Amino acid sequence: PKGRERSMEHEEVLRLERLVGCLLCGLCNGSCPIVHEDQEFLGPAALAKARRFYEDPRDMRHDGIIEMLNNEEGIRGCDLIYNCVKVCPRNVAPGGAIRKMKEDAERLPNLNNVGV
């Protein structure tokens, strides 16, 4: 009903649990060579946080998040080196979240020709 928060299924909570654990400590950004090369790149911490909201079934911006990040400053800027995964103290796996968003962007018909 309008005005009430939608409850989540247990499986949905489990899927979000890892991404919610991000402390925004910045270790992933510090280990990312792209962050150091390109000041416009958002970095693994911000992109993993975006994946958290993308995966949340209560967030109505689902595909809009991918559309907004499907550029060189966002998910296309990541070379999937995975240093961020190695240093994350909470096992958030930012690189995995970015990889999944890249895969999802390829599945969206209005996005798979961007930058071609």
VMD Tcl script that builds the backbone (N, CA, C; Angstrom):
set m [mol new atoms 348]
animate dup $m
set s [atomselect $m all]
$s set {name element resname resid chain x y z} {
  {N N PRO 1 A 0.822 -1.195 0.000}
  {CA C PRO 1 A 0.000 0.000 0.000}
  {C C PRO 1 A 0.863 1.255 0.000}
  {N N LYS 2 A 0.317 2.301 -0.595}
  {CA C LYS 2 A 1.043 3.562 -0.684}
  {C C LYS 2 A 1.335 4.100 0.713}
  {N N GLY 3 A 2.577 4.571 0.900}
  {CA C GLY 3 A 2.962 5.137 2.182}
  {C C GLY 3 A 3.528 4.132 3.165}
  {N N ARG 4 A 3.479 2.852 2.828}
  {CA C ARG 4 A 4.033 1.830 3.715}
  {C C ARG 4 A 5.285 1.240 3.087}
  {N N GLU 5 A 6.243 0.955 3.918}
  {CA C GLU 5 A 7.476 0.361 3.421}
  {C C GLU 5 A 7.229 -1.089 3.052}
  {N N ARG 6 A 7.793 -1.504 1.935}
  {CA C ARG 6 A 7.673 -2.885 1.483}
  {C C ARG 6 A 8.628 -3.745 2.294}
  {N N SER 7 A 8.121 -4.842 2.836}
  {CA C SER 7 A 9.001 -5.756 3.564}
  {C C SER 7 A 9.771 -6.602 2.557}
  {N N MET 8 A 10.923 -7.110 2.999}
  {CA C MET 8 A 11.786 -7.876 2.113}
  {C C MET 8 A 11.759 -9.346 2.483}
  {N N GLU 9 A 11.900 -10.185 1.471}
  {CA C GLU 9 A 12.029 -11.622 1.677}
  {C C GLU 9 A 13.420 -11.905 2.246}
  {N N HIS 10 A 13.554 -13.019 2.943}
  {CA C HIS 10 A 14.826 -13.386 3.567}
  {C C HIS 10 A 15.953 -13.469 2.531}
  {N N GLU 11 A 15.669 -14.028 1.365}
  {CA C GLU 11 A 16.683 -14.154 0.311}
  {C C GLU 11 A 17.157 -12.778 -0.157}
  {N N GLU 12 A 16.238 -11.831 -0.212}
  {CA C GLU 12 A 16.597 -10.474 -0.619}
  {C C GLU 12 A 17.510 -9.818 0.412}
  {N N VAL 13 A 17.226 -10.052 1.673}
  {CA C VAL 13 A 18.060 -9.510 2.751}
  {C C VAL 13 A 19.461 -10.104 2.665}
  {N N LEU 14 A 19.553 -11.400 2.452}
  {CA C LEU 14 A 20.862 -12.056 2.353}
  {C C LEU 14 A 21.667 -11.509 1.177}
  {N N ARG 15 A 21.010 -11.231 0.063}
  {CA C ARG 15 A 21.697 -10.708 -1.116}
  {C C ARG 15 A 22.282 -9.324 -0.837}
  {N N LEU 16 A 21.601 -8.536 -0.027}
  {CA C LEU 16 A 22.061 -7.181 0.288}
  {C C LEU 16 A 23.068 -7.133 1.434}
  {N N GLU 17 A 23.081 -8.158 2.254}
  {CA C GLU 17 A 23.846 -8.128 3.503}
  {C C GLU 17 A 25.306 -7.740 3.303}
  {N N ARG 18 A 25.972 -8.338 2.336}
  {CA C ARG 18 A 27.392 -8.047 2.113}
  {C C ARG 18 A 27.590 -6.586 1.722}
  {N N LEU 19 A 26.759 -6.095 0.812}
  {CA C LEU 19 A 26.911 -4.718 0.330}
  {C C LEU 19 A 26.601 -3.690 1.407}
  {N N VAL 20 A 25.686 -4.005 2.290}
  {CA C VAL 20 A 25.326 -3.087 3.376}
  {C C VAL 20 A 26.474 -2.962 4.372}
  {N N GLY 21 A 27.344 -3.963 4.429}
  {CA C GLY 21 A 28.439 -3.981 5.388}
  {C C GLY 21 A 29.561 -2.998 5.113}
  {N N CYS 22 A 29.511 -2.287 4.001}
  {CA C CYS 22 A 30.571 -1.335 3.661}
  {C C CYS 22 A 30.646 -0.224 4.701}
  {N N LEU 23 A 31.855 0.009 5.209}
  {CA C LEU 23 A 32.090 1.051 6.214}
  {C C LEU 23 A 32.520 2.376 5.592}
  {N N LEU 24 A 32.688 2.385 4.281}
  {CA C LEU 24 A 33.244 3.544 3.572}
  {C C LEU 24 A 34.597 3.952 4.158}
  {N N CYS 25 A 35.423 2.947 4.465}
  {CA C CYS 25 A 36.747 3.197 5.041}
  {C C CYS 25 A 37.718 3.759 4.005}
  {N N GLY 26 A 37.458 3.495 2.719}
  {CA C GLY 26 A 38.296 4.034 1.659}
  {C C GLY 26 A 39.476 3.171 1.260}
  {N N LEU 27 A 39.666 2.024 1.905}
  {CA C LEU 27 A 40.789 1.168 1.526}
  {C C LEU 27 A 40.689 0.719 0.072}
  {N N CYS 28 A 39.482 0.445 -0.373}
  {CA C CYS 28 A 39.310 0.012 -1.763}
  {C C CYS 28 A 39.716 1.122 -2.730}
  {N N ASN 29 A 39.315 2.350 -2.442}
  {CA C ASN 29 A 39.711 3.469 -3.298}
  {C C ASN 29 A 41.220 3.668 -3.277}
  {N N GLY 30 A 41.830 3.506 -2.116}
  {CA C GLY 30 A 43.274 3.660 -1.994}
  {C C GLY 30 A 44.054 2.613 -2.759}
  {N N SER 31 A 43.469 1.431 -2.942}
  {CA C SER 31 A 44.159 0.347 -3.639}
  {C C SER 31 A 43.879 0.329 -5.137}
  {N N CYS 32 A 42.990 1.188 -5.593}
  {CA C CYS 32 A 42.546 1.167 -6.991}
  {C C CYS 32 A 43.427 2.063 -7.868}
  {N N PRO 33 A 44.129 1.475 -8.846}
  {CA C PRO 33 A 44.976 2.299 -9.711}
  {C C PRO 33 A 44.173 3.268 -10.581}
  {N N ILE 34 A 42.937 2.933 -10.893}
  {CA C ILE 34 A 42.118 3.819 -11.722}
  {C C ILE 34 A 41.773 5.094 -10.955}
  {N N VAL 35 A 41.496 4.973 -9.663}
  {CA C VAL 35 A 41.209 6.151 -8.831}
  {C C VAL 35 A 42.391 7.110 -8.869}
  {N N HIS 36 A 43.611 6.558 -8.846}
  {CA C HIS 36 A 44.813 7.395 -8.851}
  {C C HIS 36 A 45.096 8.007 -10.226}
  {N N GLU 37 A 44.673 7.325 -11.291}
  {CA C GLU 37 A 44.911 7.809 -12.656}
  {C C GLU 37 A 43.849 8.797 -13.128}
  {N N ASP 38 A 42.608 8.601 -12.682}
  {CA C ASP 38 A 41.480 9.371 -13.212}
  {C C ASP 38 A 40.661 9.953 -12.065}
  {N N GLN 39 A 40.805 11.227 -11.832}
  {CA C GLN 39 A 40.103 11.876 -10.725}
  {C C GLN 39 A 38.596 11.934 -10.937}
  {N N GLU 40 A 38.129 11.701 -12.145}
  {CA C GLU 40 A 36.690 11.703 -12.438}
  {C C GLU 40 A 36.031 10.363 -12.090}
  {N N PHE 41 A 36.829 9.295 -11.997}
  {CA C PHE 41 A 36.292 7.962 -11.698}
  {C C PHE 41 A 35.730 7.943 -10.283}
  {N N LEU 42 A 34.515 7.445 -10.136}
  {CA C LEU 42 A 33.840 7.444 -8.835}
  {C C LEU 42 A 34.526 6.561 -7.798}
  {N N GLY 43 A 35.108 5.455 -8.234}
  {CA C GLY 43 A 35.813 4.562 -7.326}
  {C C GLY 43 A 34.959 3.410 -6.838}
  {N N PRO 44 A 35.634 2.373 -6.339}
  {CA C PRO 44 A 34.929 1.164 -5.936}
  {C C PRO 44 A 33.978 1.341 -4.760}
  {N N ALA 45 A 34.285 2.205 -3.818}
  {CA C ALA 45 A 33.393 2.378 -2.659}
  {C C ALA 45 A 32.041 2.924 -3.100}
  {N N ALA 46 A 32.051 3.972 -3.892}
  {CA C ALA 46 A 30.796 4.575 -4.353}
  {C C ALA 46 A 30.018 3.625 -5.256}
  {N N LEU 47 A 30.730 2.893 -6.107}
  {CA C LEU 47 A 30.048 1.984 -7.025}
  {C C LEU 47 A 29.461 0.784 -6.290}
  {N N ALA 48 A 30.150 0.292 -5.262}
  {CA C ALA 48 A 29.587 -0.801 -4.455}
  {C C ALA 48 A 28.350 -0.320 -3.703}
  {N N LYS 49 A 28.387 0.902 -3.199}
  {CA C LYS 49 A 27.216 1.471 -2.518}
  {C C LYS 49 A 26.052 1.589 -3.498}
  {N N ALA 50 A 26.352 1.998 -4.726}
  {CA C ALA 50 A 25.302 2.092 -5.741}
  {C C ALA 50 A 24.693 0.720 -6.009}
  {N N ARG 51 A 25.536 -0.313 -6.035}
  {CA C ARG 51 A 25.028 -1.681 -6.242}
  {C C ARG 51 A 24.096 -2.073 -5.107}
  {N N ARG 52 A 24.378 -1.627 -3.900}
  {CA C ARG 52 A 23.523 -1.929 -2.752}
  {C C ARG 52 A 22.106 -1.422 -3.004}
  {N N PHE 53 A 21.982 -0.198 -3.519}
  {CA C PHE 53 A 20.657 0.353 -3.791}
  {C C PHE 53 A 20.036 -0.278 -5.037}
  {N N TYR 54 A 20.861 -0.619 -6.013}
  {CA C TYR 54 A 20.376 -1.294 -7.220}
  {C C TYR 54 A 19.749 -2.642 -6.866}
  {N N GLU 55 A 20.358 -3.359 -5.943}
  {CA C GLU 55 A 19.867 -4.681 -5.539}
  {C C GLU 55 A 18.671 -4.619 -4.592}
  {N N ASP 56 A 18.426 -3.475 -3.999}
  {CA C ASP 56 A 17.341 -3.349 -3.021}
  {C C ASP 56 A 15.997 -3.302 -3.753}
  {N N PRO 57 A 15.137 -4.297 -3.543}
  {CA C PRO 57 A 13.857 -4.332 -4.262}
  {C C PRO 57 A 12.921 -3.190 -3.878}
  {N N ARG 58 A 13.223 -2.511 -2.796}
  {CA C ARG 58 A 12.386 -1.385 -2.369}
  {C C ARG 58 A 12.746 -0.097 -3.095}
  {N N ASP 59 A 13.896 -0.065 -3.734}
  {CA C ASP 59 A 14.354 1.132 -4.438}
  {C C ASP 59 A 13.793 1.119 -5.860}
  {N N MET 60 A 13.031 2.101 -6.199}
  {CA C MET 60 A 12.346 2.136 -7.491}
  {C C MET 60 A 13.239 2.638 -8.634}
  {N N ARG 61 A 14.476 3.028 -8.343}
  {CA C ARG 61 A 15.374 3.573 -9.378}
  {C C ARG 61 A 16.174 2.495 -10.084}
  {N N HIS 62 A 15.833 1.249 -9.914}
  {CA C HIS 62 A 16.608 0.086 -10.346}
  {C C HIS 62 A 17.429 0.326 -11.627}
  {N N ASP 63 A 16.807 0.324 -12.789}
  {CA C ASP 63 A 17.553 0.478 -14.041}
  {C C ASP 63 A 18.159 1.866 -14.187}
  {N N GLY 64 A 17.568 2.852 -13.563}
  {CA C GLY 64 A 18.107 4.207 -13.622}
  {C C GLY 64 A 19.487 4.312 -13.002}
  {N N ILE 65 A 19.751 3.490 -11.995}
  {CA C ILE 65 A 21.073 3.488 -11.358}
  {C C ILE 65 A 22.121 3.022 -12.362}
  {N N ILE 66 A 21.826 1.938 -13.071}
  {CA C ILE 66 A 22.761 1.425 -14.074}
  {C C ILE 66 A 22.943 2.450 -15.194}
  {N N GLU 67 A 21.851 3.040 -15.646}
  {CA C GLU 67 A 21.941 4.047 -16.710}
  {C C GLU 67 A 22.839 5.213 -16.289}
  {N N MET 68 A 22.699 5.647 -15.057}
  {CA C MET 68 A 23.475 6.776 -14.551}
  {C C MET 68 A 24.971 6.441 -14.452}
  {N N LEU 69 A 25.297 5.187 -14.154}
  {CA C LEU 69 A 26.684 4.791 -13.914}
  {C C LEU 69 A 27.358 4.145 -15.117}
  {N N ASN 70 A 26.648 3.982 -16.217}
  {CA C ASN 70 A 27.190 3.298 -17.385}
  {C C ASN 70 A 28.008 4.271 -18.242}
  {N N ASN 71 A 29.128 4.717 -17.674}
  {CA C ASN 71 A 30.018 5.661 -18.353}
  {C C ASN 71 A 31.427 5.482 -17.785}
  {N N GLU 72 A 32.380 6.221 -18.332}
  {CA C GLU 72 A 33.782 6.083 -17.914}
  {C C GLU 72 A 34.024 6.522 -16.473}
  {N N GLU 73 A 33.214 7.425 -15.965}
  {CA C GLU 73 A 33.359 7.839 -14.564}
  {C C GLU 73 A 32.776 6.784 -13.626}
  {N N GLY 74 A 31.935 5.931 -14.171}
  {CA C GLY 74 A 31.271 4.888 -13.397}
  {C C GLY 74 A 31.804 3.505 -13.729}
  {N N ILE 75 A 30.900 2.573 -13.989}
  {CA C ILE 75 A 31.278 1.169 -14.143}
  {C C ILE 75 A 32.175 0.901 -15.343}
  {N N ARG 76 A 32.041 1.665 -16.410}
  {CA C ARG 76 A 32.902 1.447 -17.583}
  {C C ARG 76 A 34.347 1.879 -17.327}
  {N N GLY 77 A 34.567 2.689 -16.331}
  {CA C GLY 77 A 35.921 3.123 -16.000}
  {C C GLY 77 A 36.721 2.084 -15.236}
  {N N CYS 78 A 36.046 1.105 -14.674}
  {CA C CYS 78 A 36.714 0.068 -13.871}
  {C C CYS 78 A 37.302 -1.005 -14.777}
  {N N ASP 79 A 38.584 -1.312 -14.588}
  {CA C ASP 79 A 39.266 -2.354 -15.357}
  {C C ASP 79 A 39.199 -3.720 -14.675}
  {N N LEU 80 A 38.447 -3.830 -13.593}
  {CA C LEU 80 A 38.271 -5.089 -12.853}
  {C C LEU 80 A 39.613 -5.707 -12.457}
  {N N ILE 81 A 40.442 -4.924 -11.825}
  {CA C ILE 81 A 41.739 -5.391 -11.327}
  {C C ILE 81 A 41.564 -6.143 -10.012}
  {N N TYR 82 A 40.548 -5.799 -9.244}
  {CA C TYR 82 A 40.142 -6.463 -8.002}
  {C C TYR 82 A 41.060 -6.218 -6.811}
  {N N ASN 83 A 41.920 -5.196 -6.852}
  {CA C ASN 83 A 42.664 -4.837 -5.640}
  {C C ASN 83 A 41.693 -4.501 -4.521}
  {N N CYS 84 A 40.574 -3.888 -4.884}
  {CA C CYS 84 A 39.569 -3.484 -3.896}
  {C C CYS 84 A 39.020 -4.683 -3.132}
  {N N VAL 85 A 38.883 -5.798 -3.804}
  {CA C VAL 85 A 38.366 -7.008 -3.158}
  {C C VAL 85 A 39.380 -7.529 -2.143}
  {N N LYS 86 A 40.650 -7.459 -2.497}
  {CA C LYS 86 A 41.711 -7.977 -1.627}
  {C C LYS 86 A 41.844 -7.195 -0.327}
  {N N VAL 87 A 41.597 -5.884 -0.364}
  {CA C VAL 87 A 41.844 -5.057 0.823}
  {C C VAL 87 A 40.610 -4.797 1.679}
  {N N CYS 88 A 39.439 -5.145 1.210}
  {CA C CYS 88 A 38.209 -4.816 1.942}
  {C C CYS 88 A 38.123 -5.589 3.258}
  {N N PRO 89 A 38.075 -4.882 4.397}
  {CA C PRO 89 A 38.022 -5.563 5.698}
  {C C PRO 89 A 36.667 -6.204 5.996}
  {N N ARG 90 A 35.642 -5.860 5.231}
  {CA C ARG 90 A 34.298 -6.394 5.465}
  {C C ARG 90 A 33.844 -7.362 4.375}
  {N N ASN 91 A 34.751 -7.738 3.477}
  {CA C ASN 91 A 34.434 -8.665 2.386}
  {C C ASN 91 A 33.251 -8.208 1.540}
  {N N VAL 92 A 33.189 -6.912 1.283}
  {CA C VAL 92 A 32.107 -6.360 0.466}
  {C C VAL 92 A 32.282 -6.747 -1.008}
  {N N ALA 93 A 33.506 -6.937 -1.435}
  {CA C ALA 93 A 33.835 -7.286 -2.824}
  {C C ALA 93 A 33.332 -6.242 -3.818}
  {N N PRO 94 A 33.842 -5.006 -3.715}
  {CA C PRO 94 A 33.397 -3.956 -4.638}
  {C C PRO 94 A 33.598 -4.328 -6.105}
  {N N GLY 95 A 34.699 -4.976 -6.419}
  {CA C GLY 95 A 34.957 -5.365 -7.808}
  {C C GLY 95 A 33.904 -6.306 -8.349}
  {N N GLY 96 A 33.449 -7.224 -7.514}
  {CA C GLY 96 A 32.377 -8.132 -7.925}
  {C C GLY 96 A 31.076 -7.392 -8.171}
  {N N ALA 97 A 30.792 -6.414 -7.327}
  {CA C ALA 97 A 29.579 -5.605 -7.501}
  {C C ALA 97 A 29.645 -4.820 -8.808}
  {N N ILE 98 A 30.818 -4.278 -9.118}
  {CA C ILE 98 A 30.991 -3.518 -10.361}
  {C C ILE 98 A 30.856 -4.445 -11.562}
  {N N ARG 99 A 31.466 -5.629 -11.482}
  {CA C ARG 99 A 31.365 -6.604 -12.581}
  {C C ARG 99 A 29.903 -6.949 -12.853}
  {N N LYS 100 A 29.130 -7.169 -11.795}
  {CA C LYS 100 A 27.713 -7.504 -11.969}
  {C C LYS 100 A 26.941 -6.350 -12.600}
  {N N MET 101 A 27.271 -5.119 -12.225}
  {CA C MET 101 A 26.586 -3.977 -12.840}
  {C C MET 101 A 26.947 -3.853 -14.320}
  {N N LYS 102 A 28.202 -4.160 -14.662}
  {CA C LYS 102 A 28.596 -4.146 -16.076}
  {C C LYS 102 A 27.794 -5.190 -16.849}
  {N N GLU 103 A 27.651 -6.380 -16.262}
  {CA C GLU 103 A 26.867 -7.444 -16.905}
  {C C GLU 103 A 25.410 -7.019 -17.054}
  {N N ASP 104 A 24.858 -6.405 -16.030}
  {CA C ASP 104 A 23.469 -5.945 -16.084}
  {C C ASP 104 A 23.294 -4.855 -17.135}
  {N N ALA 105 A 24.279 -3.981 -17.274}
  {CA C ALA 105 A 24.207 -2.919 -18.285}
  {C C ALA 105 A 24.169 -3.516 -19.689}
  {N N GLU 106 A 24.893 -4.608 -19.896}
  {CA C GLU 106 A 24.894 -5.267 -21.204}
  {C C GLU 106 A 23.530 -5.860 -21.528}
  {N N ARG 107 A 22.766 -6.233 -20.522}
  {CA C ARG 107 A 21.445 -6.836 -20.728}
  {C C ARG 107 A 20.352 -5.807 -20.988}
  {N N LEU 108 A 20.602 -4.567 -20.634}
  {CA C LEU 108 A 19.592 -3.528 -20.844}
  {C C LEU 108 A 19.657 -3.062 -22.297}
  {N N PRO 109 A 18.589 -3.235 -23.049}
  {CA C PRO 109 A 18.631 -2.951 -24.490}
  {C C PRO 109 A 18.995 -1.514 -24.839}
  {N N ASN 110 A 18.599 -0.563 -24.034}
  {CA C ASN 110 A 18.906 0.831 -24.357}
  {C C ASN 110 A 20.308 1.240 -23.933}
  {N N LEU 111 A 21.057 0.337 -23.283}
  {CA C LEU 111 A 22.406 0.685 -22.826}
  {C C LEU 111 A 23.510 -0.075 -23.540}
  {N N ASN 112 A 23.203 -1.199 -24.171}
  {CA C ASN 112 A 24.285 -2.041 -24.672}
  {C C ASN 112 A 25.015 -1.468 -25.879}
  {N N ASN 113 A 24.571 -0.344 -26.428}
  {CA C ASN 113 A 25.301 0.297 -27.526}
  {C C ASN 113 A 25.933 1.613 -27.119}
  {N N VAL 114 A 25.925 1.913 -25.823}
  {CA C VAL 114 A 26.491 3.170 -25.342}
  {C C VAL 114 A 27.997 3.154 -25.558}
  {N N GLY 115 A 28.517 4.218 -26.110}
  {CA C GLY 115 A 29.960 4.343 -26.279}
  {C C GLY 115 A 30.509 3.620 -27.482}
  {N N VAL 116 A 29.646 3.055 -28.327}
  {CA C VAL 116 A 30.108 2.310 -29.495}
  {C C VAL 116 A 30.257 3.235 -30.666}
}
mol reanalyze $m
mol bondsrecalc $m
mol representation Tube
mol addrep $m
